[in-house]
Amino acid sequence: MVTLTSRADIEAALADPRLVPLPVESGPEGTMAWLRATVARFAHGEVHARRRAFVEAELARIDVDGLRRLAVGMPGDDRTRVLRALAGAMGLDVLDDAAVEALCTVADNYFGGEDPAADNAVRLLLPLMRTDDPEQVADPEQADDPEQTDYPEQAANRIGILIQACDATAALIATARDGSGDVHTTLRTAPPVQVMRRIAVADLVVGLEVGTIEIPEGAPVILEVGPVGLTFGHGPRVCPGRALAVALAEGAVEPPRLPA
C-alpha cells in the first residue's frame, strides 16, 4: 500500500489515468452489483467519459439558488433533507419515506457489501429515477420511441448522483451546524471526505515532491485529500457537484424563516 499526503503528489495521482477507483463486478440488472458497475463513479476510460458527461449535464440543469432554497427548512434528518432537496431540484418526483429509506440502504452498500436489501432498494428506485423528457434521453434521435426514453443507465446514474451527495453532504451539514455554522470554514477545517482510494492498473513510477516512488500493478493507493483541501478531488474525476453540495449545506444550516 502507498499513502500520499502532499497536495502536489495527490493532484498528480488524481490526474494519472493509471490510478483508478477500485474496480467492481457487475450483476443482473437491478441489483446493487449492477448499479455499481453502471454508474460513472466506478467506470474507466471511454465508458467513464460518457457516463460522466451525462452526470454533468444533469447537474448543469439544476438551479443552485433554487436548490439552496429547497434545503431551507426541509424536514427530516440530514440525509433525508439532502436527498429530497436534490431530487426536487433534479425534477424527480417527491421521494416518499420508502424511497428515502431505499436510497439510504443503497448508500450504505455503495462501496461494497452483498446485503439483499440493497438489491431490493435498487429495484424500487429505478422506476422513480426515469423521465420522459426528450432532452434528457441518451440518444436524442430515439426520443420519440416510448421504449427508448428511459434508459437503465440514466436511471442508475441519477441514483448515483443522489447517493454520492447523501453522506458527504449530510456530514458537511452536521459539522457546520455543530461548529462555526459557516460551510466554507467547515470545508477548510473539517472536510467531510478525508481519504480517497485508488488502485494501479499498471506498473508505474510516480514523481513526488521529493524523489519518485514505484507503484506495482494492483497496489492500493491511499490519498489523504482532506488535510490538503482536496475533498472534492482533482483532475478528470473532480466532483462536478461542488457548488450544489455547498448550496445544499448552506440552505440546510440556515434557520427556517418564520411566517410574517
N, C-alpha and C positions, 0 to 999 in steps of 0.2 A: 504494500500500500504506500502511495505517495501522498503527502499532505503539502499543499501550497498555501502560504499565508500572506505574501506581499501582494499589493494591488496590481503591480505590473505583471507579476507571474500569473496571477489569476486571470487577468484580462487576456494574456497570451493563450492560456489554456482554454478559456471560453471561446476564443476565436479560432481554435485549431479544430478542423473537421475530423481529425483522427481521435479526438476525445469526445465521446458521445454519452448521452444518458444511458443508464443500464438497459440492455435490450429486454424485450418482453416477448412472450409466446402468445399467439392468438388462440382463439377457441371458437365455438359455434356462435353465430350472430346472436346478439342479445345477452351474451354473458359478460362477466367482468373481464375475463381474459381478452375477449373480442374488443371490448371498449378500449382497454389499454393499447391494444395493437392498432386501433383505428384513429386515435387522437393524434394531434400534431406533437404533443409532448414527448412521446417515445419514438417517433419516427425519425428516419435519417434520409439524407440525400434528396432526390427529386420529390419523393413522397412527402417528406417533411416540408419542403418548399411549397408544394401545392396546398397541403393542409394548413400551413401557417398563413398563406395568402387568404384563405377562407376566413380564418380566425381574425386576421387583421381587418378584413372587410366588415365582419360582424361588429367588431369593436368600434370601427370608424363610424358606424351608423348611430352610435349612442351619443346622446346629448349629455355632456359632462355635467353641466349645471342642473339639468333635469334629474340626473342620477343623484346628485347631491341632495336635491330637494326631496326625492323619494325616500332617501335614507333618514331624513329628519323625522323623528317620532315614530318610525316604523316599529310596530310591536314585535315582541319575541326576544329570544336570546340573540347574541351577536351573529352566530351562524345563520339563524333564520332571517335576520334583518338583511344581511349581505345577500343571501340567495334570493329573497323576494324582491328586494330593490333592483338587483341586477337583472333578474328575469323580466321584471316590468319594463326596465329600460331597453331590453333586447326585443320587446314586443311579443314576448311569450305570454301564454295565459297565466292568470294568477295561480301561484303554487298553493295548493291546499296542504294540510298537515301531512298527508300521506306522501306527497311529492317531496316536501322538505325533508321528511324522515328518510326517504329513499336517497336523496342527494347526500345526506349526511352519512348514510351507510356506504355509499359509493366512495365518498371522500375518505372514510376510514380504511378502505381497501384499495385505494388508488395505486399505492406504491407496492402492493403485494398482498398476498393472502388468498384463501380459497373459501371464503365464507359463502355458503349457498344463498344467504340473504342478500348478498351483493348482486348475484345473478338475477334474483327476483326484482331487485331495485332497478337494475338497468332495463329490464323488460318493461317495468312500469313507466319509466321515464321516457323511453324512446318516442312513443306517440306524442308526448307532451312537448317535445323539442322540435317538432316538424312545423313547417309553414307552407302555405300555398302562395306566398308572394313570389311572382315570377322573377323578381330582381334578385332573389336570394337562392336560386337553384344553381347547381354546379354547372349545368350546361344550358345556357340561355336558349339555344336552338331547340331544346326539348321542353321549353317552359309550358307549352300548351298541352303536353301529354300528361294526363292525370296520373299516370303510373310513374312519371319521372320527376314530379315536383318535390317529392320528399325522399331525399337520399339518406340511407342509414349513416353514411359517413358524415353528412352535415349534422344530423341529429346527435351523433356521437361527439362531434367537436363542440356543439353547443353545451352538451353536458360537461365536456372538458373545461370550457370557459367558466362555467359556474363552479365546478369542483376546484379549479386552481385558484379561484378567488376566495373560496369558502374559508379555509382555516387560516391562511396567511393574513387576510384582511380582518377576520374576526380577532386574531391575535393582536394586530395593529390597533384595532379599536379598543380592546381591553387595556392594553398597555398605555395608550394615550389617555384614556379615561382615568386610569389609576395614577398617572404621573402628572405631567405638565398640562395635559389637555390639548397640547399642540401636536398635530400629526407629523409635521415636518421635523420638529425636535425629536419626536419619538423615533422617526426613521433614522436619525443620526445617532441617537444614543442607545436605542434598544430595538433594532430592526427585527421584524418577525421571522425572517429567513436568515439563519446564521451560517448554514453549510449547504453546499451543493455537491453532488457526487457525479463523477464521470467514470468511464471505462475506456481504456485504449483499445482501438480496433486494429492497431498495427504497432510494431516496434517503432519507437520514436525517441529522438533526443530533443529535449526542450531547453531552450536557452533561458536561464534565470537571471535575476539582477546580479547575482554573483555566481559565475560558472554555468554549468549545464547539468542536466540530470537525464539519465536513461530510464525510459518507461517501457517495459516489455508489453507485448500484446496481451490483453486480458487483465492487465493490472488495474485495480481500482485507484481512483484519484479523488482525494478529498479537497475541496476548495472552501476555505474559511472566508466566505464572502461578507458576512455581517460586519466584522470589525473594520473592514476597509471600504464600506459604503457601496457595496455591490449587491445588495439584497435583491435587486431586480435583474441581476445578471449583466451580461455584456455580450457584444458581438451578434452573430446571426440568430442566437436564441434569446436575446434580451427580452424581458417581459414586455409584450405590447400593450399591457393594460395598466401601466403605472399611473397615468393620470386618472383612470377610473377608480383604481384602488384608493388613491388619495382622496378623491371626491366622496367615495362611499364612506371612508373613515371620518372625514370632516363632517359629513352630514350626520353620521351616527353619534358622534360625540357632542354635537350641537344640541343644546336643550330645546325640547319642543316648544313652539310658540303657543302661548295661551290665547284663546279667542278674545277678540277685542270686546 
